[in-house]
């Protein structure tokens, strides 16, 4: 039984890591806890830490804390974790089954890097058109998008830091865009940069941050807000450095 | 709709699809999520013809789009975030963020303040729209008591 409570916390942790909102994870953990016979469940989650206590009927308590690092959005994983959590709540899973399914979910593979490279490139190209760029600009954006994802891939190997990799990417985008203008291949940098910046900007992060704030998860919301602002500043810094050095 | 607008809606769709794959949304859910991107920009174009204020449009479109996301999430029994995150992609104020940055760089203070405020306005309209529709759907789909053994 006690083992199951450990699994519940693992499920919650994995949910948070794959991009679920704080509110949702807290609720899922509580539901699963009550379903497994806890008398009271206390959950406190911010984006970087979890504290969970289950009060059992026999008077014992079961507490764990988790430090959450480096979440990356993975909605397929989240979908399956959510399904597992539903099944636990309807009470038809044994301890061994929970363990087995959690193991399966943890070993789910993401798409390989080359798929992500194609995605970045297509997104950049599409948004260059979207914001009024020409076909030529869009084609160059496609190329830059692919380069950017490759740069991120290598920069993550050296320093695994989100803010840093955004800074580098933004600098690379700006540099390549100004280079293209220099060779008179595109009339101005704006549309090419905007298309590529769409893959970097923390728009969703900012929206989620504000959502957390408005729905009462103030600390989680503030942390997310600060992260979004930092990323925006990193992007701006990348742009500035190249623009200053290039003497534009 | 003009050609440019059709092009925008389509490229918004492709952009959303790309993000859907990046976020690892799979199977039918990916199509639904990407269609959300198409829907959101289509709604924006349509609404912007009547209401000229961009922030108000953003608010209404975000609310409508996340209503679509909430419904899809219930059909496919998956967390709403997967649909909201992907569908709202075309609404992300990427260009106003860029112009904020560019005007800060060129020292055009007036334009900088204007663009910075507009970026924040758009972002918070988005968030408010999402919250509004979350609140409304919560009213319609009453959730079971957290302590009973149903639904996750």
Interface residues (C-beta under 8 A of the other chain):
Chain A: X19 X20 X21 X24 X27 X28 X30 X31 X32 X34 X35 X73 X74 X75 X76 X77 X78 X79 X82 X83 X85 X86 X87 X88 X89 X90 X91 X110 X111 X115 X116 X119 X120 X122 X123 X126 X127 X129 X130 X131 X132 X190 X193 X194 X197 X198 X201 X203 X204 X206 X207 X209 X210 X211 X214 X215 X232 X235 X236 X239 X240 X243
Chain B: X4 X7 X8 X11 X12 X14 X15 X17 X18 X19 X21 X22 X23 X24 X25 X26 X29 X77 X78 X79 X81 X82 X85 X88 X89 X90 X92 X93 X94 X95 X97 X98 X101 X102 X104 X105 X123 X124 X126 X127 X128 X130 X131 X134 X146 X147 X148 X149 X150 X151 X152
